[in-house]
Amino acid sequence: MEHFDVLVVGAGISGIGAGYYLQSRCPKRTYAIFEAREAMGGTWDLFRYPGIRSDSDMYTLGFSFRPWKEAKAIADGPAILNYLHETAEAYGIDKHIRYGRKVKRAAWDSATSRWTVDYEQGPERTPQRVTCNFLHMCAGYYNYAAGYRPAFPGEETFKGQIIHPQQWPEKLDYAGKRVVVIGSGATAVTLVPEMAKTAAHVTMLQRSPTYVVSRPAEDSFANTLRELVPSKLAYAIVRWRNVLGQLYIFNLMRKNPAKAKTGLIDMVRAQLGPDYDVATHFTPKYNPWDQRLCLVPDADLFEAIKSGKASVATELIDTFEPDGIRLKRGHKLRADIIVTATGLDMQLMSGLEVIVDGARIDLPKTFSYKGMMFSGVPNLAATFGYTNASWTLKADLTAEYVCRLLNHMEKGGFTECRPINNDPGLEAAPWLDFSSGYVQRALNRLPQQGSKAPWKVYQNYALDLMAFRYGKLDDGVMRFSRPAPAFESTTPARAAAVETIAA
């Protein structure tokens, strides 16, 4: 049976970053990256809808070790995918990727300090098995097979096409057609201005508004700085400027949400003019950063609305009809194509089944350690990015921390690291304090966070940087050990003990 010191699952941003850190900081460790699909890139290869782009700047979404050199700071999907391919090839990470391997189950044996990982290979889904000493899950946060898609009354009567952005048809022709995009999140505000370029008209149909912020697609400071100093130095300076700026603005908005809300709405009003009904279409009921803000580069959404090529309808759906959508108040939106930009189906670790010494781990009953490991589960880390900043910032820190753990274990002769909740007063809270629908729908499938460190998820890069890069590894919570006689066999009593620890 094939064996690796570290098995990374997922060949997107997180997996490629994990590969870089493993080979640069743990060069003696063998590793492989298993990718369920037939291509690297994760999100940036999966999503192919018009205008696909990041809503984070590439100086923070990019890797800390690989400068972003393109002019646009808010980059489109193909540019990001190209960046990932170039990075993987430049560092030889691509040679470690095994495609068409869907990981299904991982079983830990304390007697051998190994995971036995079951996966399906290829289109035939042939069952296969591999072992590893450490499992690093980099499979993202949503179900790649399908997005969230609510059922709408009467949708079977609609004569046109109904499309979810996660399964975008390769050659969809929407030129000269009437399009309704259901949703108001990042996908919707990306699709509307892009489709409006050739469609007859595009309507963004939303139940309730989202905060939308305009920002230049190009960072003039960064582009100028790159001409004056070496690219790596310029990249580092801009990256830290953006990190600190985002932290400052986020904390400012959290401390004074009413003032922040007024400022955000005023910016929209300045874009659309005094006669536009901003109160109805761009004034959310929640506070800023209760959900992620939507970014529109160069005000493209607002420009599409002002040109008359796009519009916003804020109302509930009554029913689909053969030629469009009837709204609750009786108004009808005619459509040839309906796009259901209704969100993602959030999924932790790609639905992996986790077994520890014969006992199935109920992950929602575990506590999240530093937002990356789980109480009672040894030698397993899962990458999950920030909700208020770029995903890659947390992914980089997680990959670095995994390497710190591995090197500490090698130096001390340990084969197992396991976070243990030994605090009876630790209070549980939802893992993510976010009101977005895709998060709320999944809370019962996610682990819990605790009321204090290291179980609390801070969503703060500066705090995490200090804790992950310089914090004490042997912190009284993380237990390091070697195989012991008590772990040489799995017994009902041992299984029950593991289950108690995890809960």
C-alpha positions as CSV (number, residue, x, y, z in Angstrom):
1,M,0.0,0.0,0.0
2,E,1.3,3.4,-0.9
3,H,2.4,5.6,2.0
4,F,3.1,9.3,2.4
5,D,4.3,11.3,5.4
6,V,1.7,13.9,4.5
7,L,-1.4,13.6,2.3
8,V,-2.8,16.9,1.1
9,V,-6.4,16.8,-0.2
10,G,-7.3,19.4,-2.8
11,A,-5.2,21.1,-5.5
12,G,-6.7,24.6,-5.3
13,I,-5.1,27.7,-3.7
14,S,-4.9,26.0,-0.3
15,G,-3.4,22.7,-1.6
16,I,-0.8,24.4,-3.8
17,G,0.2,26.6,-0.9
18,A,0.4,23.6,1.4
19,G,2.7,21.8,-1.1
20,Y,5.1,24.8,-1.2
21,Y,5.4,25.0,2.5
22,L,5.9,21.2,2.9
23,Q,8.7,21.0,0.4
24,S,10.4,24.2,1.6
25,R,10.1,23.8,5.4
26,C,9.8,20.0,5.8
27,P,12.0,18.8,2.9
28,K,12.5,15.3,4.4
29,R,8.8,14.6,4.4
30,T,7.2,12.9,1.5
31,Y,3.9,14.3,0.3
32,A,1.2,13.9,-2.3
33,I,-1.8,16.1,-3.3
34,F,-5.0,14.2,-4.1
35,E,-7.4,16.1,-6.3
36,A,-10.9,14.8,-7.0
37,R,-11.2,16.5,-10.4
38,E,-9.0,16.3,-13.4
39,A,-7.5,19.7,-13.1
40,M,-5.8,22.0,-10.5
41,G,-7.2,25.3,-9.5
42,G,-10.2,24.5,-7.3
43,T,-12.8,27.3,-7.4
44,W,-10.9,29.0,-10.2
45,D,-11.1,26.0,-12.5
46,L,-14.6,24.9,-11.5
47,F,-16.5,28.2,-12.0
48,R,-16.8,29.3,-15.6
49,Y,-19.6,31.8,-15.6
50,P,-19.2,35.2,-17.4
51,G,-17.0,37.7,-15.6
52,I,-15.8,35.2,-12.9
53,R,-13.4,37.1,-10.7
54,S,-12.2,37.5,-7.1
55,D,-13.7,39.9,-4.7
56,S,-10.4,40.0,-2.8
57,D,-7.3,41.9,-4.1
58,M,-4.6,39.7,-5.5
59,Y,-2.0,41.1,-3.1
60,T,-3.7,39.3,-0.3
61,L,-5.4,36.5,-2.3
62,G,-2.0,35.7,-3.9
63,F,0.6,33.6,-2.1
64,S,3.0,35.4,0.3
65,F,5.9,33.6,-1.5
66,R,4.9,34.3,-5.1
67,P,4.4,38.0,-6.1
68,W,1.4,39.0,-8.2
69,K,2.7,41.0,-11.1
70,E,-0.4,41.7,-13.2
71,A,-1.8,45.2,-13.5
72,K,-5.2,44.4,-12.2
73,A,-5.5,43.9,-8.4
74,I,-9.1,42.6,-8.8
75,A,-8.3,39.8,-11.2
76,D,-10.6,37.7,-13.3
77,G,-10.8,33.9,-13.0
78,P,-8.6,32.9,-16.0
79,A,-5.8,35.2,-14.7
80,I,-6.0,33.7,-11.2
81,L,-6.0,30.2,-12.7
82,N,-2.9,31.0,-14.8
83,Y,-1.2,32.3,-11.6
84,L,-1.9,29.0,-9.8
85,H,-0.6,27.0,-12.7
86,E,2.6,29.0,-13.0
87,T,3.1,28.8,-9.2
88,A,2.6,25.0,-9.2
89,E,5.0,24.5,-12.1
90,A,7.6,27.0,-10.9
91,Y,8.1,25.1,-7.6
92,G,7.5,21.6,-8.9
93,I,4.3,21.2,-6.9
94,D,2.5,20.0,-10.0
95,K,4.6,16.8,-9.9
96,H,3.0,15.8,-6.6
97,I,-0.6,16.1,-7.7
98,R,-2.6,13.0,-8.4
99,Y,-5.8,13.7,-10.3
100,G,-9.1,11.9,-10.2
101,R,-8.8,10.8,-6.6
102,K,-11.9,11.5,-4.5
103,V,-11.1,11.0,-0.8
104,K,-14.1,9.5,1.1
105,R,-12.9,8.2,4.5
106,A,-10.0,8.5,6.8
107,A,-9.4,6.1,9.7
108,W,-6.7,6.8,12.4
109,D,-4.9,4.0,14.2
110,S,-3.0,5.2,17.3
111,A,-1.0,2.0,17.5
112,T,0.8,2.9,14.2
113,S,0.2,6.7,14.2
114,R,-1.2,6.4,10.7
115,W,-4.3,7.4,8.7
116,T,-5.7,4.8,6.3
117,V,-7.4,6.9,3.6
118,D,-10.0,5.4,1.3
119,Y,-10.6,7.1,-2.0
120,E,-12.2,6.6,-5.4
121,Q,-10.1,6.8,-8.5
122,G,-11.1,7.8,-11.9
123,P,-14.4,7.9,-13.7
124,E,-15.1,4.3,-12.7
125,R,-14.7,5.3,-9.0
126,T,-12.4,2.4,-8.3
127,P,-12.0,1.9,-4.5
128,Q,-8.4,2.5,-3.5
129,R,-6.5,2.9,-0.2
130,V,-3.4,4.8,0.9
131,T,-1.8,5.6,4.3
132,C,-0.2,8.7,5.7
133,N,1.0,10.1,9.0
134,F,-0.6,13.5,8.7
135,L,-3.7,14.5,6.7
136,H,-4.0,18.1,5.5
137,M,-7.5,18.8,4.1
138,C,-7.4,21.6,1.6
139,A,-10.7,20.8,-0.2
140,G,-12.4,24.2,0.3
141,Y,-15.7,24.9,2.0
142,Y,-18.4,23.9,-0.4
143,N,-19.8,21.0,-2.3
144,Y,-18.2,20.9,-5.7
145,A,-20.8,18.6,-7.1
146,A,-23.7,21.1,-6.8
147,G,-24.6,24.5,-5.5
148,Y,-27.5,25.5,-3.3
149,R,-30.6,25.5,-5.5
150,P,-34.0,26.1,-3.8
151,A,-37.1,24.9,-5.7
152,F,-39.3,27.7,-7.1
153,P,-43.1,27.4,-7.6
154,G,-43.9,26.8,-11.3
155,E,-40.3,26.4,-12.5
156,E,-41.3,23.4,-14.5
157,T,-43.5,25.6,-16.7
158,F,-40.7,28.0,-17.7
159,K,-39.9,27.6,-21.4
160,G,-36.4,29.1,-21.3
161,Q,-33.2,27.9,-19.6
162,I,-32.6,27.8,-15.9
163,I,-28.9,27.8,-15.0
164,H,-26.9,27.6,-11.7
165,P,-23.5,29.4,-12.0
166,Q,-21.8,26.4,-10.6
167,Q,-22.8,24.4,-13.7
168,W,-22.5,27.0,-16.4
169,P,-23.0,25.7,-20.0
170,E,-19.8,26.1,-22.0
171,K,-21.4,27.8,-25.0
172,L,-24.5,29.5,-23.6
173,D,-25.7,32.2,-26.0
174,Y,-27.4,35.1,-24.1
175,A,-26.8,37.8,-26.7
176,G,-29.9,39.8,-27.3
177,K,-31.9,37.8,-24.7
178,R,-33.7,38.9,-21.5
179,V,-32.0,37.5,-18.4
180,V,-33.1,37.4,-14.8
181,V,-30.3,36.7,-12.2
182,I,-31.8,35.6,-8.9
183,G,-29.5,36.6,-6.0
184,S,-27.6,39.6,-4.6
185,G,-24.3,38.1,-3.6
186,A,-20.8,38.2,-5.1
187,T,-21.8,35.9,-8.0
188,A,-24.9,38.0,-8.9
189,V,-23.1,41.3,-8.9
190,T,-20.4,39.8,-11.1
191,L,-22.8,38.2,-13.6
192,V,-25.1,41.2,-14.1
193,P,-22.7,43.8,-15.6
194,E,-20.9,41.2,-17.6
195,M,-24.0,39.7,-19.2
196,A,-25.5,43.1,-19.7
197,K,-22.8,43.9,-22.3
198,T,-24.6,41.7,-24.9
199,A,-27.9,40.7,-23.4
200,A,-31.1,42.6,-24.2
201,H,-31.5,43.4,-20.5
202,V,-30.4,41.8,-17.2
203,T,-32.4,42.1,-14.0
204,M,-30.9,41.3,-10.6
205,L,-33.8,39.9,-8.6
206,Q,-33.2,39.9,-4.9
207,R,-35.2,39.2,-1.8
208,S,-33.2,41.7,0.2
209,P,-30.2,44.0,-0.6
210,T,-26.5,43.5,0.0
211,Y,-23.8,46.0,0.8
212,V,-22.0,46.8,-2.5
213,V,-18.7,48.6,-2.7
214,S,-16.9,49.9,-5.7
215,R,-13.2,49.8,-6.0
216,P,-10.7,50.4,-8.9
217,A,-9.7,47.2,-10.6
218,E,-6.1,48.4,-10.8
219,D,-4.0,49.5,-7.8
220,S,-2.1,52.5,-9.1
221,F,0.1,52.7,-6.0
222,A,1.1,49.0,-6.5
223,N,1.7,49.4,-10.2
224,T,3.9,52.5,-9.6
225,L,5.8,50.9,-6.7
226,R,6.7,47.9,-8.9
227,E,8.5,50.2,-11.3
228,L,10.6,51.7,-8.5
229,V,11.6,48.7,-6.3
230,P,12.1,45.0,-6.8
231,S,8.8,43.1,-7.4
232,K,9.1,41.0,-4.2
233,L,9.6,44.1,-2.0
234,A,6.8,45.9,-3.8
235,Y,4.5,42.9,-3.3
236,A,5.3,42.7,0.4
237,I,4.7,46.4,1.0
238,V,1.3,46.4,-0.8
239,R,0.3,43.1,0.8
240,W,0.8,44.5,4.3
241,R,-0.8,47.8,3.4
242,N,-3.9,46.0,2.3
243,V,-3.9,43.6,5.2
244,L,-3.6,46.4,7.8
245,G,-6.1,48.6,5.9
246,Q,-8.7,45.8,5.8
247,L,-8.3,45.1,9.5
248,Y,-8.6,48.8,10.3
249,I,-11.7,49.3,8.2
250,F,-13.3,46.0,9.5
251,N,-12.8,46.9,13.1
252,L,-14.0,50.5,12.5
253,M,-17.2,49.2,10.9
254,R,-17.8,46.7,13.7
255,K,-17.3,49.4,16.4
256,N,-19.7,51.9,14.7
257,P,-22.0,49.9,12.4
258,A,-24.6,52.7,12.1
259,K,-22.0,55.2,10.8
260,A,-20.4,52.5,8.6
261,K,-23.8,51.7,7.1
262,T,-24.5,55.4,6.3
263,G,-21.1,55.7,4.6
264,L,-21.6,52.7,2.5
265,I,-25.1,53.7,1.4
266,D,-23.9,57.2,0.6
267,M,-21.2,55.8,-1.7
268,V,-23.9,53.9,-3.6
269,R,-26.0,57.0,-3.8
270,A,-23.1,59.0,-5.2
271,Q,-22.7,56.4,-8.0
272,L,-26.4,56.1,-8.9
273,G,-27.6,59.6,-8.3
274,P,-30.2,61.2,-6.0
275,D,-33.2,59.9,-8.1
276,Y,-32.4,56.2,-7.8
277,D,-34.2,54.2,-5.1
278,V,-31.1,53.3,-3.0
279,A,-33.3,52.8,0.1
280,T,-35.1,49.9,-1.5
281,H,-32.4,48.2,-3.6
282,F,-29.1,48.9,-1.8
283,T,-29.9,49.4,1.9
284,P,-29.6,46.1,3.8
285,K,-31.4,45.3,7.0
286,Y,-28.2,43.9,8.7
287,N,-25.0,45.6,9.8
288,P,-21.9,45.8,7.6
289,W,-19.8,42.6,7.9
290,D,-22.7,40.5,9.3
291,Q,-22.3,39.2,5.8
292,R,-19.4,39.7,3.4
293,L,-19.4,43.0,1.5
294,C,-19.8,42.7,-2.3
295,L,-17.0,44.3,-4.4
296,V,-17.6,45.7,-7.9
297,P,-14.5,46.8,-9.8
298,D,-14.6,50.1,-11.5
299,A,-18.3,50.5,-10.4
300,D,-19.3,48.1,-13.3
301,L,-22.6,47.1,-11.7
302,F,-23.6,50.8,-11.2
303,E,-22.5,51.7,-14.7
304,A,-24.7,48.9,-16.1
305,I,-27.7,50.1,-14.1
306,K,-27.2,53.8,-15.2
307,S,-26.9,52.7,-18.9
308,G,-30.3,51.0,-18.7
309,K,-28.8,47.6,-19.7
310,A,-29.4,46.3,-16.2
311,S,-31.9,46.9,-13.3
312,V,-32.6,45.7,-9.8
313,A,-35.9,44.3,-8.5
314,T,-36.2,43.8,-4.8
315,E,-39.2,41.5,-4.2
316,L,-40.3,38.0,-3.4
317,I,-41.1,35.4,-6.1
318,D,-44.7,34.3,-6.5
319,T,-44.2,31.8,-9.3
320,F,-42.3,31.0,-12.5
321,E,-44.3,31.3,-15.7
322,P,-43.6,30.1,-19.2
323,D,-42.0,33.5,-20.2
324,G,-40.6,34.8,-16.9
325,I,-41.2,35.3,-13.2
326,R,-44.3,36.6,-11.5
327,L,-43.5,38.6,-8.3
328,K,-45.6,38.7,-5.2
329,R,-46.9,42.1,-5.8
330,G,-48.1,41.1,-9.3
331,H,-45.3,42.6,-11.4
332,K,-43.8,40.3,-14.0
333,L,-40.2,40.0,-15.1
334,R,-40.0,38.5,-18.6
335,A,-37.0,36.3,-19.2
336,D,-35.5,34.0,-21.8
337,I,-32.8,32.8,-19.3
338,I,-33.0,32.6,-15.5
339,V,-29.8,32.3,-13.5
340,T,-30.1,31.0,-10.0
341,A,-27.2,32.7,-8.2
342,T,-28.6,31.4,-5.0
343,G,-25.4,30.4,-3.3
344,L,-23.2,27.4,-2.3
345,D,-23.8,24.2,-0.4
346,M,-21.3,24.6,2.4
347,Q,-19.4,21.3,3.1
348,L,-16.6,20.7,5.6
349,M,-13.6,18.7,4.3
350,S,-15.6,17.6,1.3
351,G,-17.8,15.4,3.4
352,L,-14.9,13.3,4.7
353,E,-15.9,10.5,7.1
354,V,-13.4,10.5,10.0
355,I,-12.7,7.5,12.2
356,V,-10.4,7.5,15.2
357,D,-9.4,4.1,16.7
358,G,-12.6,2.6,15.5
359,A,-14.9,5.4,16.6
360,R,-16.7,7.6,14.1
361,I,-16.1,11.3,15.0
362,D,-19.1,13.5,15.0
363,L,-17.3,16.7,13.8
364,P,-20.2,19.1,14.8
365,K,-19.7,18.0,18.4
366,T,-15.9,18.8,18.3
367,F,-14.3,22.2,19.1
368,S,-12.2,23.9,16.5
369,Y,-8.6,24.3,17.5
370,K,-7.1,27.6,16.1
371,G,-9.8,27.3,13.4
372,M,-7.8,24.4,11.7
373,M,-7.9,21.2,13.9
374,F,-10.5,19.4,15.9
375,S,-10.7,18.4,19.5
376,G,-9.8,14.7,19.9
377,V,-8.7,14.2,16.3
378,P,-5.0,13.7,15.8
379,N,-2.7,14.6,13.0
380,L,-5.4,16.3,10.9
381,A,-5.6,19.9,9.8
382,A,-8.3,21.5,7.6
383,T,-7.7,24.9,5.9
384,F,-10.5,27.4,6.1
385,G,-9.9,31.0,5.1
386,Y,-11.2,34.3,6.5
387,T,-14.8,35.6,6.1
388,N,-13.6,39.2,6.4
389,A,-10.4,39.0,4.4
390,S,-8.7,36.9,1.7
391,W,-8.9,33.2,1.9
392,T,-5.2,32.8,1.2
393,L,-4.1,34.8,4.3
394,K,-5.4,32.1,6.6
395,A,-4.4,29.2,4.2
396,D,-0.8,30.4,4.3
397,L,-0.8,30.5,8.1
398,T,-2.4,27.1,8.4
399,A,0.2,25.6,6.0
400,E,3.0,27.2,8.0
401,Y,1.6,25.9,11.3
402,V,1.3,22.4,10.0
403,C,5.0,22.5,9.1
404,R,5.8,23.8,12.6
405,L,3.9,20.9,14.1
406,L,5.7,18.3,11.8
407,N,9.1,19.7,12.6
408,H,8.4,19.8,16.3
409,M,7.2,16.2,16.2
410,E,10.3,15.2,14.3
411,K,12.7,16.9,16.8
412,G,10.9,15.4,19.8
413,G,10.4,12.0,18.4
414,F,6.6,12.3,18.5
415,T,4.3,10.6,16.1
416,E,1.0,12.2,17.2
417,C,-0.3,15.6,17.9
418,R,-3.9,15.8,19.2
419,P,-5.7,18.9,20.6
420,I,-7.6,18.0,23.8
421,N,-10.4,20.0,25.3
422,N,-9.6,19.8,29.1
423,D,-11.5,22.9,30.1
424,P,-14.9,22.1,31.6
425,G,-15.8,25.8,31.5
426,L,-15.3,26.2,27.8
427,E,-18.5,27.7,26.3
428,A,-19.5,26.7,22.8
429,A,-20.5,29.1,20.1
430,P,-21.1,28.8,16.3
431,W,-17.9,28.3,14.4
432,L,-18.7,31.2,12.1
433,D,-20.4,34.4,13.3
434,F,-21.9,35.2,9.9
435,S,-25.6,35.7,8.9
436,S,-25.1,34.7,5.2
437,G,-27.5,32.0,4.1
438,Y,-24.9,29.5,3.0
439,V,-23.4,29.7,6.5
440,Q,-26.6,29.5,8.4
441,R,-27.8,26.5,6.4
442,A,-24.6,24.6,7.4
443,L,-24.1,25.5,11.0
444,N,-25.4,22.1,12.2
445,R,-22.7,20.4,10.1
446,L,-19.8,22.5,11.3
447,P,-17.7,22.2,14.5
448,Q,-18.0,24.6,17.3
449,Q,-15.7,27.3,18.5
450,G,-14.9,28.0,22.1
451,S,-15.1,31.1,24.2
452,K,-11.4,31.5,24.6
453,A,-8.1,30.7,22.9
454,P,-7.0,28.4,21.3
455,W,-10.6,27.4,20.6
456,K,-11.8,30.8,19.6
457,V,-11.9,31.8,15.9
458,Y,-10.8,35.4,15.8
459,Q,-11.1,36.2,12.1
460,N,-8.1,38.5,12.6
461,Y,-4.9,38.0,10.5
462,A,-2.6,40.0,12.9
463,L,-3.6,37.9,15.9
464,D,-3.4,34.6,14.0
465,L,0.0,35.6,12.6
466,M,1.4,35.9,16.1
467,A,-0.3,32.7,17.3
468,F,0.5,30.5,14.3
469,R,4.0,31.7,13.6
470,Y,5.3,32.5,17.0
471,G,2.9,30.9,19.6
472,K,3.9,28.0,21.8
473,L,3.2,24.7,20.2
474,D,3.1,22.8,23.5
475,D,0.4,25.0,24.9
476,G,-1.3,22.6,27.3
477,V,-4.0,21.8,24.8
478,M,-2.1,20.2,22.0
479,R,-0.9,16.8,23.2
480,F,2.2,15.3,21.7
481,S,2.8,11.5,22.1
482,R,4.3,8.3,20.7
483,P,2.6,4.9,20.2
484,A,2.1,3.4,23.6
485,P,1.0,-0.1,24.7
486,A,-2.5,1.2,25.6
487,F,-3.0,2.2,22.0
488,E,-1.9,-1.0,20.4
489,S,-5.4,-2.3,19.9
490,T,-8.8,-0.9,19.4
491,T,-11.3,-1.9,22.2
492,P,-14.8,-0.8,22.9
493,A,-13.5,1.1,26.0
494,R,-10.9,2.9,23.9
495,A,-13.5,3.8,21.2
496,A,-15.8,5.2,23.9
497,A,-13.0,7.3,25.4
498,V,-12.1,8.8,22.0
499,E,-15.8,9.6,21.4
500,T,-16.0,11.4,24.8
501,I,-12.8,13.4,24.1
502,A,-14.1,14.5,20.7
503,A,-17.4,15.7,22.2
